[in-house]
Amino acid sequence: TSRRVMMRSGVAMPITVNLPFKRIDGAGLRLHADGTGDIPLTLSKDDRVAILAIWPNMRPWHLSRPEPMLRSVPDASAVADLLASALSGARRSHPAAGPLNKDDAEMSAKPMHAPAGSDSPAPAIPSPGRARGGFRPGHAIVIVLGLVVAIAVLARQTGMGVLRMPEAAIVQYRDLRFTDRADGSVGILDATTGTIVLILEPGQGGFIRGVMRGRARERRLDGFGSEPPFRLALHADGRLTLEDMATKIKIVLSSFGPSNVDAFKRLLPQQGDGK
């Protein structure tokens, strides 16, 4: 408008940011090859705007003092000239707001020149590769977070720094296969003998159904079918585990509480069944 810059973003939850000219300390222009451009806005020292309120319409890497930015503006040069004229006029109308920012470094693209006859210099921004005042605290935060994520990914992929305790011996196990039946029930079969271990009627076995839906989804993502069995095993230390013999992913069922452990434990061979 003639007195402010209005930035509106979002579809499901639209947000409008109101930036009066007298609160804008500087602006700049970075042109792209297709004629579009980005116009960052530097707010006065006493004004700040929350990152969540303007993201992603903000100048990259400026985290300690976020700068709103008009992104990919068509005919950006003409828009920049118009904004420069409006800002200069606002400075003349509100001298108490202070002069336009003149201490920034040169811009990476053409500056926003003030219109002819204007006695106020145009606002400018530093080049994207340089930060005013040197290294900023926000940069350190981004670097530290990046290192933490990189180390976590490396540790997960290589096992570096992970203390592995020897697994207790298996004292009892059964290889199982789970099948969906036409009536909505789930058949649980002994994968070795083919005999039915248990039939979960519709509405029964919520925990077992939930665990096996997750395992089936992982198999589909990894390209495995339903033929490889799942090994349900009771260990010497009392832990109960379920291992997918296709993906080799093992779940410690003991961590889900006694009632859920009992739901799976009844699928183990009974006394005298072997294994």
C-alpha positions in Angstrom: 0.0 0.0 0.0 1.1 3.6 0.2 2.1 3.3 3.8 3.1 -0.3 4.5 4.2 -3.6 3.0 1.7 -6.4 3.5 3.0 -10.0 3.3 0.4 -12.8 3.2 1.3 -16.5 3.2 -0.3 -19.8 4.0 -3.4 -21.6 2.6 -4.8 -23.7 5.5 -3.7 -21.1 8.1 -3.1 -17.8 6.3 -0.9 -15.3 8.0 -0.6 -11.6 7.2 2.4 -9.6 8.3 2.0 -5.8 8.4 5.2 -3.8 8.0 4.7 0.0 8.1 7.3 2.0 6.0 8.5 3.8 9.2 9.5 0.5 10.7 11.6 -0.5 7.7 15.2 0.5 8.1 16.5 -0.8 4.7 15.7 -2.9 1.7 17.6 -4.4 -1.2 17.3 -6.3 -4.4 18.8 -9.4 -5.8 18.0 -10.0 -9.4 17.7 -13.4 -11.1 18.4 -14.2 -14.7 14.7 -14.4 -15.7 14.0 -10.9 -14.4 12.4 -11.9 -11.1 14.1 -11.0 -7.9 14.2 -11.1 -4.1 13.6 -8.0 -2.0 14.7 -8.4 1.6 13.5 -5.8 4.2 15.7 -4.8 7.1 13.6 -3.7 10.1 14.6 -0.9 12.5 16.7 -1.9 15.6 13.7 -1.8 17.9 11.5 -4.0 15.7 11.7 -7.8 15.4 9.5 -10.3 13.7 9.1 -14.0 14.6 10.6 -16.5 12.2 7.4 -18.6 12.3 5.4 -15.6 11.2 7.3 -15.1 8.0 8.8 -18.4 7.1 9.6 -19.2 4.3 9.4 -15.6 3.2 12.6 -14.5 5.0 16.2 -13.8 4.0 18.3 -17.1 4.4 20.6 -17.5 7.4 19.4 -14.4 9.2 18.2 -16.1 12.3 19.3 -13.7 15.1 17.5 -10.8 13.4 15.0 -12.3 10.8 14.5 -10.2 7.7 11.2 -10.5 5.8 11.7 -11.0 2.1 9.5 -10.7 -1.0 10.6 -13.8 -3.0 10.6 -14.3 -6.7 8.9 -11.0 -7.5 8.0 -10.6 -11.2 9.6 -7.5 -12.8 11.6 -7.1 -9.6 13.6 -4.0 -10.8 10.4 -2.0 -11.3 9.0 -3.1 -7.9 12.3 -2.2 -6.2 12.2 1.3 -7.7 8.6 1.7 -6.6 9.5 0.6 -3.1 12.5 2.8 -2.9 10.4 5.8 -3.8 7.8 4.9 -1.2 10.4 4.4 1.5 12.1 7.7 0.7 8.8 9.5 0.9 8.0 7.8 4.2 11.3 9.0 5.6 10.6 12.6 4.6 7.1 12.3 6.2 8.5 10.8 9.4 11.9 12.2 10.1 11.8 11.0 13.7 12.2 7.4 12.3 15.8 8.1 11.5 17.7 8.0 8.2 17.7 5.1 5.9 20.3 2.5 6.5 23.6 3.5 4.8 26.1 1.3 6.7 25.5 -1.9 5.0 28.0 -3.5 2.5 27.4 -3.5 -1.2 24.5 -5.6 -2.6 25.1 -8.7 -4.7 22.9 -7.3 -7.4 21.9 -3.8 -8.6 21.0 -1.5 -5.7 17.6 0.1 -5.3 18.2 3.6 -6.4 16.1 6.5 -5.1 14.0 8.3 -7.6 15.3 11.5 -9.3 15.2 14.5 -7.1 15.1 12.5 -3.8 17.5 13.7 -1.2 17.3 10.5 0.8 19.7 7.6 -0.1 18.2 4.3 -1.0 18.2 1.5 1.5 20.6 -1.3 0.9 21.4 -4.8 2.3 24.6 -6.7 2.6 25.4 -9.3 -0.1 24.0 -12.7 0.7 27.6 -14.1 1.2 28.4 -11.6 4.0 26.8 -10.9 7.3 26.7 -7.4 8.8 29.1 -7.3 11.8 30.7 -10.6 10.9 29.7 -14.0 12.2 26.3 -14.1 13.8 25.1 -16.3 16.7 22.4 -17.8 14.5 25.0 -19.2 12.2 26.6 -21.1 15.1 23.2 -22.6 16.0 22.7 -23.8 12.4 26.2 -25.3 12.3 25.9 -27.1 15.6 22.5 -28.5 14.7 23.9 -29.7 11.4 26.8 -31.5 13.1 24.5 -33.1 15.6 22.3 -34.5 12.8 25.3 -35.7 10.8 26.8 -37.5 13.8 23.4 -39.1 14.6 23.0 -40.4 11.0 26.6 -41.7 11.0 26.1 -43.5 14.3 22.9 -45.1 13.1 24.4 -46.3 9.9 27.7 -47.6 11.3 26.9 -48.3 14.9 29.7 -46.0 16.0 29.6 -45.2 19.7 26.9 -47.8 20.4 27.5 -50.1 23.4 26.1 -53.5 22.5 25.4 -55.9 25.3 25.5 -59.6 24.4 22.1 -61.0 23.8 20.8 -63.7 26.2 20.4 -67.2 24.7 17.0 -68.3 23.3 15.3 -70.9 25.5 12.1 -71.2 23.5 10.9 -70.0 20.1 8.4 -70.5 17.3 8.4 -69.4 13.7 5.0 -67.9 12.8 3.2 -66.8 9.7 0.2 -64.4 9.9 -2.6 -64.5 7.3 -5.6 -62.2 6.8 -8.8 -64.2 6.4 -11.9 -63.3 4.3 -14.1 -62.8 7.4 -11.7 -60.2 8.9 -10.0 -62.6 11.3 -6.3 -63.2 11.4 -4.8 -66.7 11.2 -1.6 -67.4 13.1 0.2 -70.5 11.8 3.2 -72.4 12.8 5.5 -71.7 9.8 7.3 -75.1 10.3 4.3 -77.5 10.6 1.5 -75.3 9.0 -0.8 -76.0 11.9 -3.0 -73.2 13.2 -1.7 -71.7 16.5 -4.5 -69.2 17.0 -7.3 -67.4 15.2 -7.9 -63.8 16.1 -11.6 -63.0 15.5 -12.6 -59.5 14.3 -12.1 -57.0 17.2 -9.7 -59.3 19.1 -5.9 -59.1 19.5 -5.5 -55.3 19.0 -1.9 -55.3 20.1 -0.9 -58.2 17.9 -2.8 -56.7 14.9 -1.1 -53.3 15.4 2.4 -54.8 15.6 1.9 -57.0 12.6 0.5 -54.2 10.5 3.7 -52.2 11.1 5.8 -55.2 10.2 3.8 -55.8 7.0 4.2 -52.2 6.0 8.0 -52.4 6.4 8.1 -55.5 4.3 6.2 -53.9 1.5 8.7 -50.9 1.6 11.6 -53.3 1.4 10.1 -55.4 -1.4 9.4 -58.6 0.7 6.3 -60.8 0.5 4.4 -62.6 3.2 6.2 -66.0 3.0 9.2 -65.5 5.3 8.2 -66.2 8.9 8.5 -64.2 12.0 10.5 -65.7 14.9 8.9 -65.3 18.4 11.6 -66.0 20.9 11.8 -66.2 24.7 15.3 -65.4 26.0 17.1 -66.7 29.2 16.9 -63.2 30.7 13.1 -63.2 30.4 12.9 -60.9 27.3 10.4 -61.7 24.6 11.4 -60.7 21.0 9.8 -60.9 17.6 12.2 -60.9 14.7 11.2 -60.5 11.0 13.3 -63.2 9.2 13.0 -61.2 6.0 14.1 -57.7 7.1 16.0 -58.9 10.2 14.3 -56.2 12.3 13.8 -57.3 15.9 11.3 -55.9 18.3 11.7 -56.3 22.1 8.1 -57.0 23.1 8.9 -57.0 26.8 9.1 -53.2 26.7 5.3 -52.9 25.9 4.1 -54.1 29.3 3.0 -57.4 30.9 -0.5 -57.7 29.3 0.9 -57.1 25.8 3.7 -59.6 26.4 1.2 -62.2 27.5 -0.7 -61.7 24.2 2.3 -62.9 22.3 3.7 -65.3 24.9 0.7 -67.6 24.4 1.8 -68.1 20.8 5.0 -69.9 22.0 5.0 -73.8 22.0 3.3 -75.3 25.1 5.1 -77.7 27.3 6.0 -80.8 25.4 5.7 -79.2 21.9 9.5 -78.9 21.5 11.5 -75.8 20.4 
